[in-house]
Amino acid sequence: MPRFYLTTAIDYSNGDPHLGHAIEKIGADVIARYRRACGDDVHFLIGMDEHGQKVQQEAEKNGLDPQTWVDRIAESFLEVWDRLGLSNDDFIRTSEPRHHRGLTALMERIAANGDFRRATYEGHYCAGCEAFKKEEDLTDGRCPLHPGREVDWTKEENWFFRLSDYGDALLGRLRDDPGGVRPRTRRNEITRLLEGGLEDISASRSRIRWGVPFPGDEGHTVYVWFDALSNYITAIGYPDGDGFETFWPADLHIIGKDITRFHCVYWPAMLMAAGVEPAKSVWGHGFITIGGFKLSKSAGTELGLVELIERHGPDALRYFLMREVQWDGDRDFPSAEAFIEQFDRRYTTDLANDLGNLLNRVVSMVSRYRGGGVPSPGGGELAQRTALALAEYRKAMDGYLLHRGLEAAFDVVRAANGFVDETKPWALHKAERAGGGEDALDGVLAQLVAALGAIASMLAPFTPRKATEIWSALGGEGPPPRFADLDHAAGRLASVRPGAVLFPRA
């Protein structure tokens, strides 16, 4: 069985989860569920980044010690991810002993390779990014990603990583394997960065106590980005665990486009310095913005995530985000109100009307015209269109273009609704009662049931609960079948089971 190791960026423990966190986790969950449906042995990792200056400051501001603070934040994230139905196999926290052990081993191996040096750094530091900034990185003296924060001028003695020694090797890897950074816009950004030359980067902080001690120098803690990035291997047992041997190198890191430098330059260089093969691929997704501003705690443009889940249910929110936001681009809404209006519109038009009505019509007609018995599968126009859409779906999903995968699934929804209007099963039933043959009506109903079965399987990565309800209404047991088993499973459907309305109108 092919193995597939998938990760997301771990979320920073400075506040509750918001929509910006959710779109990444949902997208990764869709990919994990899709790969499982393709027959892969998937290991899906998410987690929390719990060290660093910003976390320490937030804990102090709330009158708590850092560990108590991150425990509370982790619990709030886990609760929301559970409500959204994430299928992650692990949840790593950088305050865990397993992470400390693996990170220390990684830093020791980099040190043994001679890639750390001690030096004094003086420059701008953005606590929001937990990163040092060059003058050209700032806009009007502020970080463009955190315009509400002051950028501090910092001078301290740190341990530095010899990143500059790895520029040619990283550029060579990217040219030999363009798929290592995707989509193309992100790859072009990283290529330009590498071609411009690299500077050494800080690997420790001397004035931050909340972190993992720097090996060999207890007066320093490991710089938060070195700490955070290593979670991808510490979670699976680096340096000597079975999980590391089984799943590394990761097949896919999913991250926001603002942290591609860390994942596509710093992280592979760190691994190379430790004698570890870098991950196979990194996907930098875009952002939802409201009025041009990125969704974040500091930007003050949040839409309440819990309220959005409760508005139409978790599957509806999953569907909306994956359908509305291109997985390889950005999506700006003029305002929070415009976001809500579009969410309501998609729910009513796509889910309640197009998909929900289709399921209700088909199950009702099979119940009324055939006593609930599902006719034997057969070919025809709708079956051909379903097969073509399924091929387009697989192509889109294999390329991580999730929005196009959903479009292909709803091509079948629209085709099936049009097929009902064109073939008029009620007229065929009337003709049958008047003495006509049964074959025509059986053929129409069979194609409609098979189309809905394919829709259920295509939607299962996106709307797992509702896809299971569709499959159950068609007479299936458990979740929708994997793609390789779809035709066989559809042929075994015996009797439909009318149930509750799939997507009640708001």
KARA-V917812 format. One record per residue. N is the residue number from 1. SS is DSSP state (a for helix, b for strand, c for the rest). PHI is phi in whole degrees, 0 to 359 (* if undefined). Layout:
n=N ss=SS phi=PHI
n=N ss=SS phi=PHI
This chain:
n=1 ss=c phi=*
n=2 ss=c phi=298
n=3 ss=b phi=260
n=4 ss=b phi=218
n=5 ss=b phi=255
n=6 ss=b phi=235
n=7 ss=b phi=228
n=8 ss=b phi=242
n=9 ss=c phi=297
n=10 ss=c phi=279
n=11 ss=b phi=276
n=12 ss=b phi=281
n=13 ss=c phi=271
n=14 ss=c phi=243
n=15 ss=c phi=176
n=16 ss=c phi=286
n=17 ss=c phi=294
n=18 ss=c phi=228
n=19 ss=a phi=298
n=20 ss=a phi=298
n=21 ss=a phi=294
n=22 ss=a phi=294
n=23 ss=a phi=296
n=24 ss=a phi=291
n=25 ss=a phi=292
n=26 ss=a phi=295
n=27 ss=a phi=301
n=28 ss=a phi=295
n=29 ss=a phi=296
n=30 ss=a phi=300
n=31 ss=a phi=295
n=32 ss=a phi=299
n=33 ss=a phi=294
n=34 ss=a phi=296
n=35 ss=a phi=297
n=36 ss=a phi=296
n=37 ss=a phi=294
n=38 ss=c phi=274
n=39 ss=c phi=100
n=40 ss=c phi=278
n=41 ss=b phi=273
n=42 ss=b phi=264
n=43 ss=b phi=238
n=44 ss=b phi=244
n=45 ss=b phi=244
n=46 ss=b phi=228
n=47 ss=b phi=173
n=48 ss=b phi=231
n=49 ss=b phi=264
n=50 ss=c phi=245
n=51 ss=c phi=247
n=52 ss=c phi=110
n=53 ss=a phi=297
n=54 ss=a phi=295
n=55 ss=a phi=295
n=56 ss=a phi=301
n=57 ss=a phi=294
n=58 ss=a phi=295
n=59 ss=a phi=297
n=60 ss=a phi=296
n=61 ss=a phi=297
n=62 ss=c phi=264
n=63 ss=c phi=70
n=64 ss=c phi=234
n=65 ss=c phi=284
n=66 ss=a phi=303
n=67 ss=a phi=294
n=68 ss=a phi=298
n=69 ss=a phi=298
n=70 ss=a phi=290
n=71 ss=a phi=298
n=72 ss=a phi=295
n=73 ss=a phi=295
n=74 ss=a phi=301
n=75 ss=a phi=296
n=76 ss=a phi=293
n=77 ss=a phi=293
n=78 ss=a phi=299
n=79 ss=a phi=297
n=80 ss=a phi=291
n=81 ss=a phi=296
n=82 ss=a phi=294
n=83 ss=a phi=295
n=84 ss=c phi=276
n=85 ss=c phi=74
n=86 ss=c phi=295
n=87 ss=c phi=252
n=88 ss=c phi=299
n=89 ss=c phi=270
n=90 ss=b phi=207
n=91 ss=b phi=224
n=92 ss=b phi=268
n=93 ss=b phi=238
n=94 ss=c phi=286
n=95 ss=c phi=271
n=96 ss=c phi=282
n=97 ss=a phi=302
n=98 ss=a phi=298
n=99 ss=a phi=287
n=100 ss=a phi=303
n=101 ss=a phi=298
n=102 ss=a phi=293
n=103 ss=a phi=297
n=104 ss=a phi=300
n=105 ss=a phi=297
n=106 ss=a phi=297
n=107 ss=a phi=295
n=108 ss=a phi=295
n=109 ss=a phi=288
n=110 ss=a phi=295
n=111 ss=a phi=297
n=112 ss=a phi=296
n=113 ss=c phi=278
n=114 ss=c phi=80
n=115 ss=c phi=259
n=116 ss=b phi=246
n=117 ss=b phi=220
n=118 ss=b phi=263
n=119 ss=b phi=200
n=120 ss=b phi=261
n=121 ss=b phi=247
n=122 ss=b phi=221
n=123 ss=b phi=173
n=124 ss=b phi=282
n=125 ss=b phi=226
n=126 ss=b phi=261
n=127 ss=c phi=292
n=128 ss=c phi=296
n=129 ss=c phi=273
n=130 ss=c phi=52
n=131 ss=b phi=211
n=132 ss=b phi=283
n=133 ss=b phi=235
n=134 ss=c phi=278
n=135 ss=a phi=302
n=136 ss=a phi=288
n=137 ss=a phi=278
n=138 ss=b phi=260
n=139 ss=b phi=240
n=140 ss=c phi=54
n=141 ss=c phi=79
n=142 ss=b phi=233
n=143 ss=b phi=289
n=144 ss=c phi=295
n=145 ss=c phi=276
n=146 ss=c phi=224
n=147 ss=c phi=295
n=148 ss=c phi=276
n=149 ss=c phi=252
n=150 ss=c phi=287
n=151 ss=c phi=265
n=152 ss=b phi=273
n=153 ss=b phi=274
n=154 ss=b phi=238
n=155 ss=b phi=226
n=156 ss=b phi=200
n=157 ss=b phi=270
n=158 ss=b phi=228
n=159 ss=b phi=272
n=160 ss=b phi=248
n=161 ss=b phi=264
n=162 ss=c phi=281
n=163 ss=a phi=298
n=164 ss=a phi=301
n=165 ss=a phi=285
n=166 ss=a phi=250
n=167 ss=a phi=300
n=168 ss=a phi=295
n=169 ss=a phi=295
n=170 ss=a phi=294
n=171 ss=a phi=294
n=172 ss=a phi=297
n=173 ss=a phi=298
n=174 ss=a phi=291
n=175 ss=a phi=290
n=176 ss=a phi=286
n=177 ss=c phi=224
n=178 ss=a phi=301
n=179 ss=a phi=288
n=180 ss=a phi=292
n=181 ss=b phi=226
n=182 ss=b phi=220
n=183 ss=c phi=291
n=184 ss=a phi=300
n=185 ss=a phi=302
n=186 ss=a phi=290
n=187 ss=a phi=298
n=188 ss=a phi=297
n=189 ss=a phi=299
n=190 ss=a phi=291
n=191 ss=a phi=299
n=192 ss=a phi=298
n=193 ss=a phi=298
n=194 ss=a phi=292
n=195 ss=a phi=293
n=196 ss=c phi=279
n=197 ss=c phi=92
n=198 ss=c phi=246
n=199 ss=c phi=248
n=200 ss=c phi=297
n=201 ss=b phi=236
n=202 ss=b phi=291
n=203 ss=c phi=245
n=204 ss=b phi=211
n=205 ss=b phi=231
n=206 ss=c phi=261
n=207 ss=c phi=242
n=208 ss=c phi=247
n=209 ss=c phi=269
n=210 ss=c phi=273
n=211 ss=c phi=178
n=212 ss=c phi=271
n=213 ss=b phi=304
n=214 ss=b phi=288
n=215 ss=c phi=303
n=216 ss=c phi=86
n=217 ss=b phi=210
n=218 ss=b phi=293
n=219 ss=b phi=283
n=220 ss=b phi=238
n=221 ss=b phi=248
n=222 ss=b phi=296
n=223 ss=c phi=305
n=224 ss=a phi=301
n=225 ss=a phi=286
n=226 ss=a phi=297
n=227 ss=a phi=300
n=228 ss=a phi=292
n=229 ss=a phi=299
n=230 ss=c phi=289
n=231 ss=a phi=301
n=232 ss=a phi=295
n=233 ss=a phi=255
n=234 ss=a phi=293
n=235 ss=c phi=293
n=236 ss=c phi=253
n=237 ss=c phi=99
n=238 ss=c phi=303
n=239 ss=c phi=262
n=240 ss=c phi=229
n=241 ss=c phi=278
n=242 ss=a phi=297
n=243 ss=a phi=297
n=244 ss=a phi=295
n=245 ss=a phi=295
n=246 ss=a phi=281
n=247 ss=a phi=252
n=248 ss=c phi=274
n=249 ss=c phi=281
n=250 ss=c phi=300
n=251 ss=c phi=283
n=252 ss=b phi=204
n=253 ss=b phi=261
n=254 ss=b phi=256
n=255 ss=b phi=217
n=256 ss=b phi=284
n=257 ss=a phi=295
n=258 ss=a phi=281
n=259 ss=a phi=239
n=260 ss=a phi=295
n=261 ss=a phi=301
n=262 ss=a phi=293
n=263 ss=a phi=272
n=264 ss=a phi=256
n=265 ss=a phi=236
n=266 ss=a phi=297
n=267 ss=a phi=296
n=268 ss=a phi=296
n=269 ss=a phi=294
n=270 ss=a phi=301
n=271 ss=a phi=295
n=272 ss=a phi=299
n=273 ss=a phi=295
n=274 ss=c phi=266
n=275 ss=c phi=77
n=276 ss=c phi=245
n=277 ss=c phi=294
n=278 ss=c phi=294
n=279 ss=c phi=298
n=280 ss=c phi=286
n=281 ss=c phi=204
n=282 ss=b phi=235
n=283 ss=b phi=245
n=284 ss=b phi=259
n=285 ss=b phi=280
n=286 ss=c phi=274
n=287 ss=c phi=236
n=288 ss=b phi=276
n=289 ss=b phi=236
n=290 ss=b phi=242
n=291 ss=c phi=61
n=292 ss=c phi=89
n=293 ss=b phi=254
n=294 ss=b phi=296
n=295 ss=c phi=292
n=296 ss=c phi=193
n=297 ss=c phi=297
n=298 ss=c phi=284
n=299 ss=c phi=286
n=300 ss=c phi=70
n=301 ss=c phi=245
n=302 ss=c phi=290
n=303 ss=c phi=251
n=304 ss=c phi=302
n=305 ss=a phi=294
n=306 ss=a phi=297
n=307 ss=a phi=296
n=308 ss=a phi=292
n=309 ss=a phi=298
n=310 ss=a phi=286
n=311 ss=a phi=297
n=312 ss=a phi=228
n=313 ss=c phi=98
n=314 ss=a phi=297
n=315 ss=a phi=293
n=316 ss=a phi=295
n=317 ss=a phi=293
n=318 ss=a phi=303
n=319 ss=a phi=300
n=320 ss=a phi=300
n=321 ss=a phi=296
n=322 ss=a phi=284
n=323 ss=a phi=276
n=324 ss=a phi=275
n=325 ss=c phi=250
n=326 ss=c phi=297
n=327 ss=c phi=288
n=328 ss=c phi=248
n=329 ss=c phi=205
n=330 ss=c phi=257
n=331 ss=b phi=217
n=332 ss=b phi=256
n=333 ss=b phi=252
n=334 ss=c phi=302
n=335 ss=c phi=201
n=336 ss=a phi=297
n=337 ss=a phi=296
n=338 ss=a phi=294
n=339 ss=a phi=299
n=340 ss=a phi=297
n=341 ss=a phi=299
n=342 ss=a phi=291
n=343 ss=a phi=300
n=344 ss=a phi=297
n=345 ss=a phi=294
n=346 ss=a phi=298
n=347 ss=a phi=299
n=348 ss=a phi=290
n=349 ss=a phi=285
n=350 ss=a phi=284
n=351 ss=a phi=272
n=352 ss=a phi=288
n=353 ss=a phi=282
n=354 ss=a phi=290
n=355 ss=a phi=280
n=356 ss=a phi=299
n=357 ss=a phi=294
n=358 ss=a phi=299
n=359 ss=a phi=300
n=360 ss=a phi=298
n=361 ss=a phi=296
n=362 ss=a phi=293
n=363 ss=a phi=297
n=364 ss=a phi=295
n=365 ss=a phi=290
n=366 ss=a phi=296
n=367 ss=a phi=295
n=368 ss=a phi=282
n=369 ss=a phi=268
n=370 ss=a phi=229
n=371 ss=c phi=61
n=372 ss=c phi=93
n=373 ss=b phi=287
n=374 ss=c phi=276
n=375 ss=c phi=297
n=376 ss=c phi=297
n=377 ss=c phi=299
n=378 ss=c phi=205
n=379 ss=c phi=274
n=380 ss=c phi=148
n=381 ss=a phi=300
n=382 ss=a phi=292
n=383 ss=a phi=298
n=384 ss=a phi=294
n=385 ss=a phi=294
n=386 ss=a phi=295
n=387 ss=a phi=297
n=388 ss=a phi=296
n=389 ss=a phi=294
n=390 ss=a phi=296
n=391 ss=a phi=295
n=392 ss=a phi=295
n=393 ss=a phi=299
n=394 ss=a phi=298
n=395 ss=a phi=298
n=396 ss=a phi=295
n=397 ss=a phi=291
n=398 ss=a phi=297
n=399 ss=c phi=267
n=400 ss=c phi=62
n=401 ss=c phi=265
n=402 ss=a phi=296
n=403 ss=a phi=297
n=404 ss=a phi=288
n=405 ss=a phi=299
n=406 ss=a phi=294
n=407 ss=a phi=299
n=408 ss=a phi=295
n=409 ss=a phi=298
n=410 ss=a phi=280
n=411 ss=a phi=298
n=412 ss=a phi=290
n=413 ss=a phi=301
n=414 ss=a phi=294
n=415 ss=a phi=297
n=416 ss=a phi=293
n=417 ss=a phi=297
n=418 ss=a phi=295
n=419 ss=a phi=296
n=420 ss=a phi=298
n=421 ss=a phi=294
n=422 ss=a phi=285
n=423 ss=a phi=273
n=424 ss=c phi=49
n=425 ss=a phi=304
n=426 ss=a phi=296
n=427 ss=a phi=288
n=428 ss=a phi=296
n=429 ss=a phi=293
n=430 ss=a phi=296
n=431 ss=a phi=293
n=432 ss=a phi=296
n=433 ss=a phi=293
n=434 ss=c phi=275
n=435 ss=c phi=116
n=436 ss=c phi=282
n=437 ss=c phi=285
n=438 ss=c phi=271
n=439 ss=a phi=300
n=440 ss=a phi=297
n=441 ss=a phi=292
n=442 ss=a phi=301
n=443 ss=a phi=297
n=444 ss=a phi=293
n=445 ss=a phi=295
n=446 ss=a phi=298
n=447 ss=a phi=295
n=448 ss=a phi=292
n=449 ss=a phi=296
n=450 ss=a phi=296
n=451 ss=a phi=297
n=452 ss=a phi=293
n=453 ss=a phi=297
n=454 ss=a phi=294
n=455 ss=a phi=299
n=456 ss=a phi=301
n=457 ss=a phi=293
n=458 ss=a phi=290
n=459 ss=a phi=275
n=460 ss=c phi=305
n=461 ss=c phi=294
n=462 ss=c phi=269
n=463 ss=c phi=233
n=464 ss=a phi=300
n=465 ss=a phi=291
n=466 ss=a phi=290
n=467 ss=a phi=296
n=468 ss=a phi=294
n=469 ss=a phi=296
n=470 ss=a phi=298
n=471 ss=a phi=297
n=472 ss=a phi=295
n=473 ss=a phi=297
n=474 ss=c phi=279
n=475 ss=c phi=105
n=476 ss=c phi=278
n=477 ss=c phi=248
n=478 ss=c phi=71
n=479 ss=c phi=288
n=480 ss=c phi=301
n=481 ss=c phi=290
n=482 ss=c phi=294
n=483 ss=a phi=298
n=484 ss=a phi=294
n=485 ss=a phi=257
n=486 ss=a phi=298
n=487 ss=a phi=296
n=488 ss=a phi=295
n=489 ss=a phi=293
n=490 ss=a phi=297
n=491 ss=a phi=290
n=492 ss=c phi=262
n=493 ss=c phi=294
n=494 ss=c phi=252
n=495 ss=b phi=212
n=496 ss=c phi=289
n=497 ss=c phi=229
n=498 ss=c phi=303
n=499 ss=c phi=222
n=500 ss=c phi=290
n=501 ss=c phi=300
n=502 ss=c phi=297
n=503 ss=c phi=230
n=504 ss=c phi=301
n=505 ss=c phi=293
n=506 ss=c phi=291
